[in-house]
């Protein structure tokens, strides 16, 4: 008798273990299907981002092709931003021309590779968080170069300004100067 009870208990335990395993296997299959859907969506978002980036480079190339390969001033950056806003049907703001612009230097020494695989908005968000306040695009450019960021265009400061102006995480606080929008929300609390 005791052996029959023990055997019955073990059989019941085995059935429960198999049922639990079947449930977990079904759940795993559902999760793998969901993961595949997420991977597909990520690939679609990556493709869309690549298309957007290519469109930005085409716009910047057309803007910059008429200019000599010199360091752009804040006035030129602001003009490029206004042209970009007009092309994307955004309302252009009137922007005062600054009296003094910090120069950019081509001989910036690369100190790390922390921005090597990042986009301009990702890198700029990190820099603005670290700075604790707004930065001019020339300062952002210097810090990005020091962090190993590689620019492909002739006018990297215009690329920075256009990228930050198009991204909702950033706001323009002065000509050629940007800050994080989230900082305003944190300070308002």
N, C-alpha and C positions, 0 to 999 in steps of 0.2 A: 503494500500500500504506500509506504513513504516514497518508494521509488516512482510510483505512478504519479503522485502529487508533484514531486520534483520534476519529473519528465513533463508533466502538463504545464507547470510554471515556466520551464525553459522553452517549451514550444510557444507559449504565449509571448514570452520575452522576445523570441526570435521573430515572430510575426510583427510585433511592434517595431523592432529594429528595422525590419525590411520595409515596413510602411513608412517609417520616418525617413529611411534612405530614399525611397521613391519620391516622397514629398520634397526632400532636399534636392534630389536630382532634377525634378521638374522646376523647382525654383531657380536652380543654377542655369538651366536651359533658358528660362525667361530672362534672367539677368544677362546672360551672354547675348541673347537677341537684342535686349535693350542697349547693351554696350556696343553692339554692331551698329545700331541705329544712331547712337551718339557719335561713333566714329565717322559715320557717313555725314552727319550734320557738321561735324568739325571740319571734314574735308571740304564741304560746301562753303562753310564760313571762310576757310583758308583761301579757297578759290576766289570768293567774293572780295576778300581783303587784298589779294594779289591784283585783281582787276582794278580795284580802287587805287591801289598804290601805283599801278601803271598809268592810270588816268591822271593821277597827281603829277607823275613825272612828265607826262606829255604836256600838261598845262604849264608846269614849271619850265620845261624846255622851250615852249613857245614864248613864254614870258621872257626867259633869259636869253634866247637866241638873238634878240635885237640889242642886247647890252654887251658892252665890252667886258672881258673877264677881269673885273676889279672887285674890290671889297664893296658890297652894297651898303649904302647908308640907311639910316632909319627911314628916310624919305622914300627910298627905293623899295624897302621892305613893305612899308605902308602902301605904296602904290601897287605892289604885287598882290598884297592882301585884298585891296579894293577891287582889283581886276578879277581875282579869284572869286570874291563874294558876288560880283556881278554875273560871272559865268554860271554860278550855281544858284542864281536867283535869291541870294540872301540880301538882306538890307545892309547897305554899306554905311558905316559910321563916319562922321567927320572926325578927322584925327589931326591934332596939332603937330606941327613939325618940331622936333626937339632941337634945343640949342646946342647940346653936347652929346656926342655918341662915343661910348667906349670902343676903341678900335679892336679889331680882331687880328690875331697874329697867326701866320701860317706855320710858324715854327714851334707849335705847341708840342711839348714832350709827352709822349704816351707813357703813362705810369702803370696802368693796370689794363686788364681786359674785361672789366666788369660790364661794359656795355656792348661787347662784341656781338652777341646774338640777340640784342634787343632792338625794338623800334624806337623812333624818336619820342612818341608819347610815353612809352614805358620808362625810358631813360630819364626824360624830363620830369616825370612825376616823382621818380626817386630823388632827383637833384633838388626839386622844389621842397619836398618833405625834409630833406637833410638841411637845406638852407633856412627853413623856417619862415620864409617870406618870398616875395616876388624876385625874379631874376630877369635881366635883359637877355635877349637872344644871343648877344655876343658872349656873355658870361656862360650861358648854357652851352654854346658852341665850344668854348675853351674847356669846360668841365667834361663835356662828352668826348672831346678829342683826348683829354688826359685819361679817360676811362676806356680808350681803345675803340670808340665808335668810328666807323668808316663811312664817310660821306661820298656819294657818287657824283653829285652835281657840281656846277661851277660856283654856285652861291649857297653854301650850306645854311647860312643864317636865314635866308628866305625860305628854304625847305623847313627849317625849324619853326619859323613864324607861321607858315601856312599849315603845317601839321598841328600845331597847338591851337591855332585859331579854329580849325575844323573840329576839334575834339571837345566834347562837352565837359570834360574833367578840368579844363583850363579856362581862365578868363583873362582878358587883356586889362591891365591896370594902368598902363601908360603906353606911349608909342614904343613898340618893340619889346615891351615888358609884360611878362605873364606870371600868373600865380594859380594855385590850385583852387577850384571852386569849393571843394570840401572844407578848406580852411575857413572860408566865410561862415559856413554852417556851424563849424565847431566854435568859432568865436562868438556867434550869435546866441549860443546856448548859455 
